[in-house]
Amino acid sequence: MKTFYKVFLILFIIFIGINVYAIDWRSGFFDDENTKFIFSISSGILGIIVVYILHTWSKLVERK
């Protein structure tokens, strides 16, 4: 995995961790205060998926 992808992978994991920590678990998962953290976590997961897709595409280009 290239350094560029590793940096973004680490950033997305830290981003998800901070948002999981910030959720108020007593008020409910889909409470109005927690929805901004849920959207942030989902965007972090989407970012990780995009990083893996880009990494796979870069491996396919190297083979040709």
All heavy atoms as a GROMACS GRO file, in nm:
protein
  538
    1MET      N    1   0.085  -0.117   0.000
    1MET     CA    2   0.000   0.000   0.000
    1MET      C    3   0.090   0.123   0.000
    1MET      O    4   0.184   0.132   0.078
    1MET     CB    5  -0.091  -0.004   0.123
    1MET     CG    6  -0.201   0.097   0.120
    1MET     SD    7  -0.317   0.078   0.256
    1MET     CE    8  -0.449  -0.007   0.175
    2LYS      N    9   0.057   0.216  -0.086
    2LYS     CA   10   0.138   0.337  -0.096
    2LYS      C   11   0.122   0.424   0.028
    2LYS      O   12   0.022   0.415   0.100
    2LYS     CB   13   0.095   0.417  -0.219
    2LYS     CG   14   0.123   0.347  -0.349
    2LYS     CD   15   0.077   0.432  -0.464
    2LYS     CE   16   0.099   0.358  -0.595
    2LYS     NZ   17   0.052   0.435  -0.710
    3THR      N   18   0.219   0.508   0.053
    3THR     CA   19   0.217   0.595   0.169
    3THR      C   20   0.097   0.690   0.166
    3THR      O   21   0.037   0.719   0.268
    3THR     CB   22   0.347   0.677   0.175
    3THR    OG1   23   0.459   0.588   0.169
    3THR    CG2   24   0.355   0.758   0.302
    4PHE      N   25   0.060   0.734   0.047
    4PHE     CA   26  -0.055   0.822   0.030
    4PHE      C   27  -0.182   0.757   0.083
    4PHE      O   28  -0.260   0.819   0.155
    4PHE     CB   29  -0.068   0.856  -0.119
    4PHE     CG   30  -0.182   0.949  -0.150
    4PHE    CD1   31  -0.173   1.083  -0.119
    4PHE    CD2   32  -0.297   0.901  -0.210
    4PHE    CE1   33  -0.277   1.170  -0.149
    4PHE    CE2   34  -0.401   0.986  -0.240
    4PHE     CZ   35  -0.391   1.120  -0.208
    5TYR      N   36  -0.202   0.630   0.050
    5TYR     CA   37  -0.321   0.559   0.096
    5TYR      C   38  -0.315   0.531   0.245
    5TYR      O   39  -0.416   0.534   0.314
    5TYR     CB   40  -0.339   0.429   0.019
    5TYR     CG   41  -0.361   0.448  -0.129
    5TYR    CD1   42  -0.293   0.373  -0.222
    5TYR    CD2   43  -0.452   0.543  -0.175
    5TYR    CE1   44  -0.314   0.390  -0.358
    5TYR    CE2   45  -0.473   0.562  -0.310
    5TYR     CZ   46  -0.405   0.485  -0.401
    5TYR     OH   47  -0.425   0.503  -0.534
    6LYS      N   48  -0.196   0.502   0.295
    6LYS     CA   49  -0.180   0.474   0.439
    6LYS      C   50  -0.214   0.596   0.523
    6LYS      O   51  -0.277   0.583   0.628
    6LYS     CB   52  -0.037   0.428   0.468
    6LYS     CG   53  -0.006   0.290   0.419
    6LYS     CD   54   0.137   0.253   0.451
    6LYS     CE   55   0.175   0.122   0.388
    6LYS     NZ   56   0.315   0.087   0.414
    7VAL      N   57  -0.175   0.713   0.477
    7VAL     CA   58  -0.203   0.836   0.551
    7VAL      C   59  -0.353   0.858   0.562
    7VAL      O   60  -0.406   0.885   0.670
    7VAL     CB   61  -0.134   0.957   0.484
    7VAL    CG1   62  -0.184   1.087   0.541
    7VAL    CG2   63   0.017   0.947   0.498
    8PHE      N   64  -0.423   0.844   0.450
    8PHE     CA   65  -0.568   0.864   0.454
    8PHE      C   66  -0.638   0.754   0.532
    8PHE      O   67  -0.739   0.779   0.597
    8PHE     CB   68  -0.624   0.876   0.312
    8PHE     CG   69  -0.609   1.013   0.256
    8PHE    CD1   70  -0.510   1.041   0.165
    8PHE    CD2   71  -0.692   1.115   0.297
    8PHE    CE1   72  -0.495   1.168   0.113
    8PHE    CE2   73  -0.678   1.244   0.247
    8PHE     CZ   74  -0.579   1.269   0.155
    9LEU      N   75  -0.588   0.632   0.526
    9LEU     CA   76  -0.646   0.523   0.603
    9LEU      C   77  -0.635   0.552   0.753
    9LEU      O   78  -0.733   0.536   0.828
    9LEU     CB   79  -0.577   0.392   0.568
    9LEU     CG   80  -0.634   0.265   0.628
    9LEU    CD1   81  -0.775   0.243   0.577
    9LEU    CD2   82  -0.547   0.147   0.596
   10ILE      N   83  -0.521   0.598   0.797
   10ILE     CA   84  -0.502   0.632   0.938
   10ILE      C   85  -0.589   0.750   0.978
   10ILE      O   86  -0.651   0.750   1.085
   10ILE     CB   87  -0.353   0.660   0.965
   10ILE    CG1   88  -0.273   0.530   0.954
   10ILE    CG2   89  -0.333   0.723   1.102
   10ILE    CD1   90  -0.124   0.549   0.956
   11LEU      N   91  -0.599   0.851   0.892
   11LEU     CA   92  -0.684   0.966   0.921
   11LEU      C   93  -0.831   0.926   0.936
   11LEU      O   94  -0.900   0.973   1.027
   11LEU     CB   95  -0.670   1.072   0.813
   11LEU     CG   96  -0.543   1.156   0.816
   11LEU    CD1   97  -0.539   1.248   0.696
   11LEU    CD2   98  -0.535   1.235   0.944
   12PHE      N   99  -0.880   0.840   0.847
   12PHE     CA  100  -1.018   0.796   0.856
   12PHE      C  101  -1.043   0.713   0.982
   12PHE      O  102  -1.148   0.725   1.045
   12PHE     CB  103  -1.059   0.717   0.732
   12PHE     CG  104  -1.082   0.803   0.610
   12PHE    CD1  105  -1.023   0.772   0.490
   12PHE    CD2  106  -1.163   0.915   0.617
   12PHE    CE1  107  -1.044   0.850   0.378
   12PHE    CE2  108  -1.184   0.996   0.506
   12PHE     CZ  109  -1.125   0.962   0.387
   13ILE      N  110  -0.949   0.629   1.020
   13ILE     CA  111  -0.965   0.548   1.141
   13ILE      C  112  -0.967   0.637   1.265
   13ILE      O  113  -1.049   0.618   1.355
   13ILE     CB  114  -0.854   0.441   1.149
   13ILE    CG1  115  -0.878   0.336   1.041
   13ILE    CG2  116  -0.850   0.376   1.287
   13ILE    CD1  117  -0.766   0.236   1.026
   14ILE      N  118  -0.880   0.736   1.270
   14ILE     CA  119  -0.880   0.831   1.383
   14ILE      C  120  -1.009   0.910   1.385
   14ILE      O  121  -1.069   0.931   1.491
   14ILE     CB  122  -0.757   0.924   1.375
   14ILE    CG1  123  -0.630   0.844   1.402
   14ILE    CG2  124  -0.769   1.040   1.471
   14ILE    CD1  125  -0.502   0.920   1.377
   15PHE      N  126  -1.056   0.951   1.269
   15PHE     CA  127  -1.181   1.026   1.255
   15PHE      C  128  -1.299   0.945   1.308
   15PHE      O  129  -1.384   0.996   1.382
   15PHE     CB  130  -1.198   1.060   1.107
   15PHE     CG  131  -1.310   1.154   1.078
   15PHE    CD1  132  -1.308   1.283   1.125
   15PHE    CD2  133  -1.417   1.113   1.001
   15PHE    CE1  134  -1.412   1.371   1.096
   15PHE    CE2  135  -1.520   1.199   0.971
   15PHE     CZ  136  -1.517   1.328   1.019
   16ILE      N  137  -1.304   0.816   1.274
   16ILE     CA  138  -1.412   0.729   1.323
   16ILE      C  139  -1.401   0.711   1.473
   16ILE      O  140  -1.501   0.715   1.546
   16ILE     CB  141  -1.408   0.593   1.250
   16ILE    CG1  142  -1.448   0.612   1.104
   16ILE    CG2  143  -1.499   0.491   1.316
   16ILE    CD1  144  -1.426   0.489   1.018
   17GLY      N  145  -1.281   0.692   1.524
   17GLY     CA  146  -1.262   0.673   1.668
   17GLY      C  147  -1.306   0.794   1.748
   17GLY      O  148  -1.370   0.779   1.854
   18ILE      N  149  -1.275   0.912   1.703
   18ILE     CA  150  -1.316   1.034   1.773
   18ILE      C  151  -1.467   1.046   1.775
   18ILE      O  152  -1.527   1.081   1.878
   18ILE     CB  153  -1.250   1.157   1.708
   18ILE    CG1  154  -1.101   1.158   1.736
   18ILE    CG2  155  -1.314   1.286   1.758
   18ILE    CD1  156  -1.024   1.262   1.657
   19ASN      N  157  -1.531   1.014   1.664
   19ASN     CA  158  -1.677   1.025   1.659
   19ASN      C  159  -1.747   0.918   1.741
   19ASN      O  160  -1.853   0.944   1.798
   19ASN     CB  161  -1.725   1.022   1.514
   19ASN     CG  162  -1.697   1.151   1.444
   19ASN    OD1  163  -1.734   1.256   1.492
   19ASN    ND2  164  -1.629   1.145   1.332
   20VAL      N  165  -1.691   0.799   1.748
   20VAL     CA  166  -1.749   0.696   1.834
   20VAL      C  167  -1.738   0.738   1.981
   20VAL      O  168  -1.830   0.717   2.060
   20VAL     CB  169  -1.681   0.559   1.810
   20VAL    CG1  170  -1.717   0.458   1.917
   20VAL    CG2  171  -1.719   0.505   1.673
   21TYR      N  172  -1.628   0.800   2.015
   21TYR     CA  173  -1.609   0.848   2.152
   21TYR      C  174  -1.706   0.962   2.186
   21TYR      O  175  -1.752   0.974   2.298
   21TYR     CB  176  -1.464   0.896   2.171
   21TYR     CG  177  -1.436   0.948   2.308
   21TYR    CD1  178  -1.422   0.861   2.416
   21TYR    CD2  179  -1.422   1.085   2.332
   21TYR    CE1  180  -1.396   0.909   2.543
   21TYR    CE2  181  -1.397   1.133   2.458
   21TYR     CZ  182  -1.383   1.045   2.563
   21TYR     OH  183  -1.359   1.092   2.689
   22ALA      N  184  -1.741   1.043   2.087
   22ALA     CA  185  -1.826   1.160   2.112
   22ALA      C  186  -1.974   1.128   2.120
   22ALA      O  187  -2.052   1.212   2.166
   22ALA     CB  188  -1.802   1.263   2.001
   23ILE      N  189  -2.015   1.009   2.079
   23ILE     CA  190  -2.157   0.974   2.083
   23ILE      C  191  -2.203   0.962   2.227
   23ILE      O  192  -2.136   0.902   2.310
   23ILE     CB  193  -2.183   0.842   2.007
   23ILE    CG1  194  -2.166   0.862   1.858
   23ILE    CG2  195  -2.322   0.788   2.036
   23ILE    CD1  196  -2.185   0.737   1.776
   24ASP      N  197  -2.320   1.019   2.256
   24ASP     CA  198  -2.382   1.005   2.387
   24ASP      C  199  -2.468   0.879   2.384
   24ASP      O  200  -2.577   0.878   2.330
   24ASP     CB  201  -2.466   1.129   2.419
   24ASP     CG  202  -2.523   1.125   2.559
   24ASP    OD1  203  -2.474   1.045   2.641
   24ASP    OD2  204  -2.616   1.203   2.587
   25TRP      N  205  -2.418   0.771   2.443
   25TRP     CA  206  -2.483   0.642   2.434
   25TRP      C  207  -2.610   0.633   2.519
   25TRP      O  208  -2.696   0.550   2.494
   25TRP     CB  209  -2.386   0.531   2.473
   25TRP     CG  210  -2.271   0.522   2.378
   25TRP    CD1  211  -2.146   0.571   2.397
   25TRP    CD2  212  -2.271   0.465   2.247
   25TRP    NE1  213  -2.068   0.547   2.287
   25TRP    CE2  214  -2.142   0.481   2.194
   25TRP    CE3  215  -2.368   0.401   2.170
   25TRP    CZ2  216  -2.108   0.435   2.068
   25TRP    CZ3  217  -2.334   0.356   2.045
   25TRP    CH2  218  -2.205   0.373   1.994
   26ARG      N  219  -2.622   0.718   2.619
   26ARG     CA  220  -2.740   0.714   2.706
   26ARG      C  221  -2.862   0.775   2.639
   26ARG      O  222  -2.975   0.738   2.670
   26ARG     CB  223  -2.712   0.787   2.837
   26ARG     CG  224  -2.618   0.707   2.927
   26ARG     CD  225  -2.588   0.787   3.048
   26ARG     NE  226  -2.483   0.883   3.004
   26ARG     CZ  227  -2.431   0.975   3.079
   26ARG    NH1  228  -2.470   0.990   3.203
   26ARG    NH2  229  -2.338   1.055   3.032
   27SER      N  230  -2.844   0.870   2.550
   27SER     CA  231  -2.958   0.937   2.489
   27SER      C  232  -3.015   0.861   2.369
   27SER      O  233  -3.122   0.895   2.321
   27SER     CB  234  -2.920   1.078   2.446
   27SER     OG  235  -2.824   1.073   2.344
   28GLY      N  236  -2.948   0.762   2.321
   28GLY     CA  237  -2.998   0.683   2.208
   28GLY      C  238  -2.910   0.702   2.086
   28GLY      O  239  -2.847   0.804   2.067
   29PHE      N  240  -2.912   0.600   2.004
   29PHE     CA  241  -2.822   0.598   1.889
   29PHE      C  242  -2.866   0.698   1.782
   29PHE      O  243  -2.784   0.766   1.723
   29PHE     CB  244  -2.819   0.456   1.832
   29PHE     CG  245  -2.710   0.434   1.732
   29PHE    CD1  246  -2.577   0.437   1.771
   29PHE    CD2  247  -2.739   0.409   1.600
   29PHE    CE1  248  -2.476   0.416   1.680
   29PHE    CE2  249  -2.639   0.388   1.508
   29PHE     CZ  250  -2.507   0.391   1.549
   30PHE      N  251  -2.996   0.710   1.758
   30PHE     CA  252  -3.046   0.799   1.654
   30PHE      C  253  -3.108   0.926   1.711
   30PHE      O  254  -3.199   0.984   1.650
   30PHE     CB  255  -3.148   0.726   1.565
   30PHE     CG  256  -3.085   0.621   1.479
   30PHE    CD1  257  -3.108   0.487   1.503
   30PHE    CD2  258  -3.003   0.657   1.375
   30PHE    CE1  259  -3.049   0.391   1.423
   30PHE    CE2  260  -2.943   0.561   1.294
   30PHE     CZ  261  -2.967   0.427   1.319
   31ASP      N  262  -3.059   0.971   1.823
   31ASP     CA  263  -3.105   1.097   1.882
   31ASP      C  264  -3.054   1.213   1.795
   31ASP      O  265  -2.958   1.200   1.720
   31ASP     CB  266  -3.052   1.109   2.024
   31ASP     CG  267  -3.117   1.221   2.101
   31ASP    OD1  268  -3.240   1.238   2.093
   31ASP    OD2  269  -3.043   1.295   2.169
   32ASP      N  270  -3.121   1.328   1.808
   32ASP     CA  271  -3.083   1.444   1.726
   32ASP      C  272  -2.939   1.489   1.749
   32ASP      O  273  -2.871   1.534   1.657
   32ASP     CB  274  -3.177   1.561   1.753
   32ASP     CG  275  -3.315   1.538   1.694
   32ASP    OD1  276  -3.324   1.459   1.598
   32ASP    OD2  277  -3.411   1.600   1.742
   33GLU      N  278  -2.891   1.479   1.872
   33GLU     CA  279  -2.752   1.518   1.901
   33GLU      C  280  -2.652   1.420   1.840
   33GLU      O  281  -2.540   1.459   1.806
   33GLU     CB  282  -2.729   1.524   2.052
   33GLU     CG  283  -2.794   1.641   2.119
   33GLU     CD  284  -2.758   1.649   2.266
   33GLU    OE1  285  -2.653   1.593   2.304
   33GLU    OE2  286  -2.833   1.710   2.340
   34ASN      N  287  -2.690   1.295   1.828
   34ASN     CA  288  -2.597   1.193   1.779
   34ASN      C  289  -2.596   1.178   1.628
   34ASN      O  290  -2.507   1.113   1.573
   34ASN     CB  291  -2.631   1.058   1.842
   34ASN     CG  292  -2.596   1.055   1.989
   34ASN    OD1  293  -2.511   1.129   2.035
   34ASN    ND2  294  -2.663   0.970   2.063
   35THR      N  295  -2.693   1.237   1.558
   35THR     CA  296  -2.698   1.217   1.413
   35THR      C  297  -2.577   1.276   1.342
   35THR      O  298  -2.531   1.218   1.244
   35THR     CB  299  -2.827   1.276   1.354
   35THR    OG1  300  -2.838   1.413   1.392
   35THR    CG2  301  -2.949   1.200   1.399
   36LYS      N  302  -2.524   1.386   1.393
   36LYS     CA  303  -2.406   1.443   1.327
   36LYS      C  304  -2.285   1.350   1.340
   36LYS      O  305  -2.203   1.340   1.249
   36LYS     CB  306  -2.374   1.582   1.381
   36LYS     CG  307  -2.348   1.587   1.529
   36LYS     CD  308  -2.327   1.728   1.577
   36LYS     CE  309  -2.320   1.730   1.728
   36LYS     NZ  310  -2.314   1.864   1.781
   37PHE      N  311  -2.277   1.279   1.453
   37PHE     CA  312  -2.167   1.184   1.471
   37PHE      C  313  -2.188   1.058   1.387
   37PHE      O  314  -2.092   1.001   1.335
   37PHE     CB  315  -2.151   1.147   1.619
   37PHE     CG  316  -2.122   1.266   1.706
   37PHE    CD1  317  -2.207   1.299   1.810
   37PHE    CD2  318  -2.011   1.345   1.684
   37PHE    CE1  319  -2.181   1.408   1.890
   37PHE    CE2  320  -1.984   1.455   1.763
   37PHE     CZ  321  -2.070   1.487   1.867
   38ILE      N  322  -2.314   1.018   1.373
   38ILE     CA  323  -2.344   0.901   1.290
   38ILE      C  324  -2.309   0.930   1.144
   38ILE      O  325  -2.250   0.846   1.076
   38ILE     CB  326  -2.493   0.862   1.303
   38ILE    CG1  327  -2.530   0.829   1.448
   38ILE    CG2  328  -2.529   0.745   1.212
   38ILE    CD1  329  -2.453   0.715   1.508
   39PHE      N  330  -2.343   1.049   1.096
   39PHE     CA  331  -2.307   1.086   0.959
   39PHE      C  332  -2.155   1.095   0.942
   39PHE      O  333  -2.102   1.055   0.839
   39PHE     CB  334  -2.372   1.218   0.919
   39PHE     CG  335  -2.519   1.208   0.892
   39PHE    CD1  336  -2.607   1.298   0.948
   39PHE    CD2  337  -2.570   1.110   0.808
   39PHE    CE1  338  -2.743   1.289   0.924
   39PHE    CE2  339  -2.705   1.100   0.782
   39PHE     CZ  340  -2.793   1.191   0.840
   40SER      N  341  -2.086   1.142   1.042
   40SER     CA  342  -1.940   1.150   1.035
   40SER      C  343  -1.877   1.012   1.033
   40SER      O  344  -1.781   0.988   0.959
   40SER     CB  345  -1.886   1.230   1.154
   40SER     OG  346  -1.933   1.361   1.151
   41ILE      N  347  -1.931   0.921   1.113
   41ILE     CA  348  -1.880   0.784   1.114
   41ILE      C  349  -1.905   0.717   0.980
   41ILE      O  350  -1.817   0.650   0.925
   41ILE     CB  351  -1.943   0.704   1.229
   41ILE    CG1  352  -1.891   0.754   1.364
   41ILE    CG2  353  -1.915   0.554   1.215
   41ILE    CD1  354  -1.964   0.697   1.484
   42SER      N  355  -2.024   0.737   0.925
   42SER     CA  356  -2.054   0.675   0.796
   42SER      C  357  -1.968   0.732   0.684
   42SER      O  358  -1.927   0.659   0.594
   42SER     CB  359  -2.203   0.691   0.763
   42SER     OG  360  -2.236   0.826   0.751
   43SER      N  361  -1.937   0.862   0.690
   43SER     CA  362  -1.848   0.919   0.589
   43SER      C  363  -1.705   0.866   0.606
   43SER      O  364  -1.633   0.847   0.508
   43SER     CB  365  -1.850   1.070   0.593
   43SER     OG  366  -1.796   1.117   0.714
   44GLY      N  367  -1.662   0.842   0.729
   44GLY     CA  368  -1.530   0.782   0.752
   44GLY      C  369  -1.522   0.640   0.698
   44GLY      O  370  -1.422   0.601   0.638
   45ILE      N  371  -1.629   0.563   0.718
   45ILE     CA  372  -1.632   0.426   0.665
   45ILE      C  373  -1.634   0.429   0.513
   45ILE      O  374  -1.564   0.350   0.448
   45ILE     CB  375  -1.755   0.351   0.722
   45ILE    CG1  376  -1.735   0.327   0.872
   45ILE    CG2  377  -1.777   0.219   0.650
   45ILE    CD1  378  -1.856   0.274   0.943
   46LEU      N  379  -1.709   0.521   0.456
   46LEU     CA  380  -1.710   0.536   0.310
   46LEU      C  381  -1.572   0.576   0.258
   46LEU      O  382  -1.527   0.527   0.154
   46LEU     CB  383  -1.814   0.640   0.269
   46LEU     CG  384  -1.834   0.661   0.121
   46LEU    CD1  385  -1.890   0.535   0.056
   46LEU    CD2  386  -1.926   0.778   0.097
   47GLY      N  387  -1.501   0.661   0.332
   47GLY     CA  388  -1.365   0.699   0.294
   47GLY      C  389  -1.270   0.582   0.296
   47GLY      O  390  -1.185   0.568   0.208
   48ILE      N  391  -1.284   0.494   0.396
   48ILE     CA  392  -1.199   0.374   0.402
   48ILE      C  393  -1.227   0.283   0.283
   48ILE      O  394  -1.134   0.229   0.222
   48ILE     CB  395  -1.221   0.300   0.536
   48ILE    CG1  396  -1.161   0.381   0.650
   48ILE    CG2  397  -1.160   0.160   0.532
   48ILE    CD1  398  -1.189   0.325   0.787
   49ILE      N  399  -1.353   0.268   0.248
   49ILE     CA  400  -1.389   0.186   0.132
   49ILE      C  401  -1.329   0.244   0.004
   49ILE      O  402  -1.274   0.171  -0.080
   49ILE     CB  403  -1.542   0.172   0.121
   49ILE    CG1  404  -1.594   0.088   0.238
   49ILE    CG2  405  -1.583   0.110  -0.011
   49ILE    CD1  406  -1.745   0.089   0.252
   50VAL      N  407  -1.335   0.376  -0.011
   50VAL     CA  408  -1.278   0.441  -0.130
   50VAL      C  409  -1.126   0.423  -0.134
   50VAL      O  410  -1.069   0.400  -0.241
   50VAL     CB  411  -1.318   0.590  -0.134
   50VAL    CG1  412  -1.240   0.666  -0.238
   50VAL    CG2  413  -1.466   0.604  -0.159
   51VAL      N  414  -1.060   0.431  -0.019
   51VAL     CA  415  -0.915   0.410  -0.015
   51VAL      C  416  -0.880   0.270  -0.062
   51VAL      O  417  -0.787   0.250  -0.140
   51VAL     CB  418  -0.860   0.437   0.127
   51VAL    CG1  419  -0.719   0.383   0.142
   51VAL    CG2  420  -0.860   0.584   0.157
   52TYR      N  421  -0.955   0.169  -0.017
   52TYR     CA  422  -0.928   0.032  -0.061
   52TYR      C  423  -0.957   0.012  -0.209
   52TYR      O  424  -0.886  -0.061  -0.278
   52TYR     CB  425  -1.004  -0.069   0.024
   52TYR     CG  426  -0.935  -0.098   0.153
   52TYR    CD1  427  -0.995  -0.069   0.274
   52TYR    CD2  428  -0.808  -0.155   0.156
   52TYR    CE1  429  -0.931  -0.094   0.394
   52TYR    CE2  430  -0.743  -0.181   0.274
   52TYR     CZ  431  -0.805  -0.150   0.393
   52TYR     OH  432  -0.742  -0.175   0.511
   53ILE      N  433  -1.061   0.077  -0.260
   53ILE     CA  434  -1.090   0.068  -0.403
   53ILE      C  435  -0.977   0.132  -0.484
   53ILE      O  436  -0.932   0.074  -0.584
   53ILE     CB  437  -1.226   0.134  -0.435
   53ILE    CG1  438  -1.339   0.049  -0.380
   53ILE    CG2  439  -1.243   0.155  -0.585
   53ILE    CD1  440  -1.474   0.115  -0.387
   54LEU      N  441  -0.931   0.249  -0.443
   54LEU     CA  442  -0.821   0.314  -0.514
   54LEU      C  443  -0.693   0.231  -0.508
   54LEU      O  444  -0.617   0.224  -0.604
   54LEU     CB  445  -0.798   0.454  -0.458
   54LEU     CG  446  -0.906   0.557  -0.487
   54LEU    CD1  447  -0.876   0.686  -0.412
   54LEU    CD2  448  -0.916   0.581  -0.636
   55HIS      N  449  -0.668   0.168  -0.392
   55HIS     CA  450  -0.551   0.082  -0.379
   55HIS      C  451  -0.561  -0.038  -0.473
   55HIS      O  452  -0.462  -0.075  -0.537
   55HIS     CB  453  -0.537   0.036  -0.234
   55HIS     CG  454  -0.430  -0.064  -0.213
   55HIS    ND1  455  -0.296  -0.036  -0.234
   55HIS    CD2  456  -0.434  -0.194  -0.175
   55HIS    CE1  457  -0.224  -0.143  -0.209
   55HIS    NE2  458  -0.306  -0.240  -0.174
   56THR      N  459  -0.679  -0.097  -0.481
   56THR     CA  460  -0.698  -0.211  -0.572
   56THR      C  461  -0.681  -0.169  -0.716
   56THR      O  462  -0.618  -0.241  -0.795
   56THR     CB  463  -0.839  -0.271  -0.551
   56THR    OG1  464  -0.856  -0.303  -0.413
   56THR    CG2  465  -0.858  -0.395  -0.635
   57TRP      N  466  -0.734  -0.053  -0.754
   57TRP     CA  467  -0.716  -0.004  -0.890
   57TRP      C  468  -0.569   0.021  -0.921
   57TRP      O  469  -0.523  -0.005  -1.032
   57TRP     CB  470  -0.795   0.123  -0.912
   57TRP     CG  471  -0.941   0.103  -0.936
   57TRP    CD1  472  -1.006  -0.015  -0.953
   57TRP    CD2  473  -1.039   0.205  -0.946
   57TRP    NE1  474  -1.139   0.008  -0.971
   57TRP    CE2  475  -1.162   0.142  -0.968
   57TRP    CE3  476  -1.035   0.342  -0.937
   57TRP    CZ2  477  -1.280   0.212  -0.981
   57TRP    CZ3  478  -1.153   0.413  -0.951
   57TRP    CH2  479  -1.273   0.348  -0.973
   58SER      N  480  -0.495   0.073  -0.824
   58SER     CA  481  -0.353   0.098  -0.850
   58SER      C  482  -0.276  -0.032  -0.866
   58SER      O  483  -0.179  -0.037  -0.942
   58SER     CB  484  -0.293   0.183  -0.738
   58SER     OG  485  -0.283   0.110  -0.619
   59LYS      N  486  -0.317  -0.136  -0.797
   59LYS     CA  487  -0.252  -0.267  -0.814
   59LYS      C  488  -0.284  -0.325  -0.950
   59LYS      O  489  -0.199  -0.390  -1.012
   59LYS     CB  490  -0.294  -0.364  -0.704
   59LYS     CG  491  -0.231  -0.335  -0.572
   59LYS     CD  492  -0.249  -0.439  -0.465
   59LYS     CE  493  -0.366  -0.529  -0.476
   59LYS     NZ  494  -0.386  -0.616  -0.361
   60LEU      N  495  -0.405  -0.303  -1.000
   60LEU     CA  496  -0.441  -0.354  -1.132
   60LEU      C  497  -0.365  -0.283  -1.243
   60LEU      O  498  -0.329  -0.345  -1.343
   60LEU     CB  499  -0.593  -0.339  -1.155
   60LEU     CG  500  -0.683  -0.428  -1.071
   60LEU    CD1  501  -0.827  -0.390  -1.094
   60LEU    CD2  502  -0.659  -0.574  -1.102
   61VAL      N  503  -0.340  -0.154  -1.228
   61VAL     CA  504  -0.265  -0.079  -1.328
   61VAL      C  505  -0.120  -0.124  -1.330
   61VAL      O  506  -0.059  -0.132  -1.437
   61VAL     CB  507  -0.277   0.073  -1.298
   61VAL    CG1  508  -0.182   0.153  -1.384
   61VAL    CG2  509  -0.419   0.119  -1.319
   62GLU      N  510  -0.062  -0.158  -1.215
   62GLU     CA  511   0.077  -0.201  -1.210
   62GLU      C  512   0.098  -0.334  -1.282
   62GLU      O  513   0.205  -0.359  -1.335
   62GLU     CB  514   0.122  -0.215  -1.065
   62GLU     CG  515   0.136  -0.084  -0.991
   62GLU     CD  516   0.167  -0.102  -0.844
   62GLU    OE1  517   0.178  -0.219  -0.800
   62GLU    OE2  518   0.179  -0.001  -0.774
   63ARG      N  519  -0.003  -0.420  -1.284
   63ARG     CA  520   0.011  -0.551  -1.348
   63ARG      C  521   0.022  -0.541  -1.499
   63ARG      O  522   0.084  -0.622  -1.563
   63ARG     CB  523  -0.107  -0.639  -1.312
   63ARG     CG  524  -0.106  -0.684  -1.168
   63ARG     CD  525  -0.219  -0.778  -1.141
   63ARG     NE  526  -0.225  -0.808  -0.998
   63ARG     CZ  527  -0.320  -0.877  -0.942
   63ARG    NH1  528  -0.420  -0.923  -1.016
   63ARG    NH2  529  -0.319  -0.900  -0.815
   64LYS      N  530  -0.039  -0.440  -1.558
   64LYS     CA  531  -0.036  -0.427  -1.704
   64LYS      C  532   0.091  -0.367  -1.745
   64LYS      O  533   0.180  -0.359  -1.783
   64LYS     CB  534  -0.151  -0.339  -1.751
   64LYS     CG  535  -0.283  -0.403  -1.733
   64LYS     CD  536  -0.393  -0.316  -1.788
   64LYS     CE  537  -0.526  -0.386  -1.771
   64LYS     NZ  538  -0.635  -0.310  -1.827
   0.00000   0.00000   0.00000
